[in-house]
C-alpha cells in the first residue's frame, strides 16, 4: 500500500496532486522572491498544494562556464526567506553527504539529484536528516532499480520518501518517457512525482549547455496525471529566455494558470 507523506501540512500520496516548482537555480534574491510570490499566489487561487524548489548550486552543469548558483550559504538564506515570507515548504538538492545536514537545517525536502541517485553515502546521509527525501530516478536507471536507492534511505529509519521520474536517456542529447515507469514506481510504496520540464530537456545539446522542448511539458504532464502520479514538478521562470539555467525547458509563469487548471480537470475526472 502506498504511503502518504506529510510535508509541512501538505499531504502527498493522495488527491489533489502536489505542485513542485521554482527556477532551476537560485537567481538574485529579488528575482527568486518574486517568482515564489507569483507561484504562491497562483497555487492558492487554484487550491493546488505547492512546494517551492530551487537549487543553491548546480554542480552538474555541462560547462565550467555555466552559472551554478549563489552557493550553499547564501542560497539557503534565500530559501529560508522564501519559507518564512510565504509559508510554503521548500525543497533543494544536495551534491555531497556533507551538504545534507547543512541543507536539512533549512529545507523541508532534501532532493537527491538524478545523476547521484545511486550514491550510497549521499542517500544515507539524506535519510539521517529525518527530513523528507526526494529521490530523482537517474536517467540511466530502470524504474525497478529505484528500490535499492529507497532501501538505502530506509536503512536509516527514515520512511519519509518521494520518488521522481524524469525521463530516460534515449541516444545522445535526448530523453524519452516510458509511462510504465509511474505505476512501477508507485508499486514501491511511496508517492511518485513526474518532473515534466527535465523530461523535455535535451542534455548538452547546445554546445556546452542543455536545450529543451517546453512545448511538450503540458502534454506529458497531462499523461502523468491521467496515469495517477501524485505530484508534478516544473522549472518555471518569469522570462524563461532570460533564466540563468535550463531556460529552454522552463515554463513561463504566465502559462501556469491554464496548465494547472487543465491538470486539475483531468485529475477530477478520474
N, C-alpha and C positions, 0 to 999 in steps of 0.2 A: 504493500500500500504506500502511495506517495505521501511524503511528509509535507506539512505546511511550515514555512519558516516565517518568523516574526522579525521584521526589520523596523524598529522604532515605531511600532504600531501598524505598519503595513504588512499584510499577510500575502505572501507569495506561495502559490501552490493551489490556488482556487480562483474562481472568477471573482472580480474582474482581473484582466491581465495587468501587470505592473509595467510601467514605462520607465526605462533607464536611459538617460540622455544627458548630453552636455558636449562641449567642444572636445575634440580628441585630446588636446593638450592644454594645460592652463596657460592662458594668454595674459596680457596685462590685467591687473586686478579689476579695473573698472569694466573692461570688456567681459571678463568672466562673471562678475556680479550682475551685469546687465543681462547676459544670457540666462543666468539662473533665475533672475526675476521674471523674465518673459516665460520661461518654462513653467515656473510655479504658477503663474497667472493662468496660462493656457490649461494646464492639467487640473487646476482647481475648478475652473469653469466647466470643464468637461467631466469632472468626477473620475479622473484617471489617477490611480495611485502612482506617485512619482518618486524616483531616486535620482539625484544629481551625480553625474560621473564626469571626471576629468583626470588627466594624468599629470603629475608633477615632473615626470621625466620619461621621455620616450627613448629608452635605452636601446631599442632595436631598430632605429632608423637606418635606412639603407646607406645613406651617405653621411660622412662625418661632418659635412657642411650643413646638414639639415637642422632645423630648430628642434631642440629636445625638451624645452620647458624651463621653468624657473628653479628647479631643484627641489629636494625634499623639504628643506626648512621653510622657504618662502611658499612653496606650493601647498604644504599642509596648513600654513597660516591662512591662505586664501580659502582653502576648503573648509576650515573651521569657521571662517567668516560667513561663507555660504550657509553652512549648517545653522549657525546661530542667528543669522539675519532672517532667513526664510523658513526655518523649522523643518526643512526636508532632510531625509537621510542622505549621506554622501558615500560614494564609492570611488576607490582609486586602486591602481595596480602597483605591485611591488616587483622589484627585479633582483632581489637578493634576500637571503634569510635575515640579514641584519636590518633590512628596511622594514620587515614585517612588524616587529614590535613597536618601532617608531610610528609607523602609519596607524597601527592599531590603537594608539592613544588618541587619535583624532577621528578616524572614519568609522562608519557603521558596517561597511562591507569591504573586505580586502579581496582584490582580484589577482588571481594567478594568470599571467599572460599566456596566450595560446602557445607561443614558442617556448615557454618554460613549464608546460603542463605535465612533464614527466620528471621534473627536477625534485627529487625526494626531499632534500633539505628545505627547499622553499615551501613545499606543500606542508611539511610537518610544522615548520615554524609559523606558517599562517594559521594552521589549526591550533597551535598553542596560544594564540592571542585570544581565543574564545570568541572572536568576532565571527560574523557570517563570512564564509569563504566562497567566492565565486570562481569556479574552475572553468576557464575557457578551453574547450576542446581544441587541441592542436590541429592545424591544417593537415598534418601528416598522420593523424590518429583515426583508427576505426572507432565508431561510437561505443562498441563493446569494450574497448580498452580503457575507456574513462573509468570503468570500475576500479582499476588499480590505482588511479590518482585519488579517487574517493577513499579507497582503503587507507591511503597514506594520511589523509586528513583525519579520518575516523580513528586511526591508531592513537591520536592524542586525546580522544574522548570528546572531540568536537563533532557534533552531528548537525551543525547549522551550515548546510552546504547547498549551493546552487550550481547548476551546470549550464554552460552557454555553448550553443552551436554557432559556428562562424564560417562554415564552408570548408571545402576540402581542396587541396591542390589538384589542378587539372592541367597537366602540362606546364609550360613555362608562363609566368606572369598572368596566371588565371586561376580562378576558384570556381567551384561548382557546388550547388546544394543538392544533396540527396535527402529528401524529406523523410525517408525511412528512419533517419537518424533521430528525429524527435521522439517518436514512440519508443525507440530502442533506449534512448537516454532516460526518458520518463520511467521506463521499466527498472532503472537502477534505484528508484525510490526517492528521488529528490526533484524539486522544481527545476524546470528547464526554460531557459531564455533563448530567444533567437536574436542574434546580432545581425541586423538587417543591413547595416552600412559596411561592415567589414566583409560581409558576404559578397558584396558587389565590388570590392577592391580589386585592382589589378596590380599585384605586388611587384614593385620595382620596374614598372612598365614605362616610366617617364624619365629614363636616363638618370638613375640615382634616387628617384622618389616614386611613390606609388600613384598609379592612376585609379580610375574608378568609373562606374556607370550608375550614377544615382537614379537614373530613370527606372531602374529595376528594384529600388528599395521598397516601394509600395506594393508592387505585385508579389514579391517574395514575402513581405510581411503579412499580406492577406492569406497567402498559402499557409504560413506558420500558424496564424490564429485559427484558421479552419481546421488544422490538424491537431490543435489542442495545446499549443505552447502556453506557458504560464507568464511569460514576460517578453517584451520587445525592447531591444537595445538599439539606439541610434546615436550616431555622432551628428551634432547639429551646430549651426552657426548662423549669426545674423546675415553675414555675407560669405557664403562658402568659398567664393573665388578669392577672398582675402584671408582665409583661415591659414594658420601657420603650420598645420599638419592635417593631412587627409581631407583637404578641401574637395578633391574630385569626387569623393564618395559621401561627403557630408550633405545633410538635408538642410534647406533653408528654413528657419524658424517660421517664416510666413506661411509655409506649406503645412505645418504641423496640425493646425486645427482640422483641416479637411482630412488629412491622413488618419488622425486619431478617431474622428467621427466614423470614418469608413470601417476601421478596425473594430470599433465598439459595436457597430451594426452587425458585423459578421459574427462576433462572439455572442451577441444577444440572440442570434438566430439559431445557434447550435443547441 
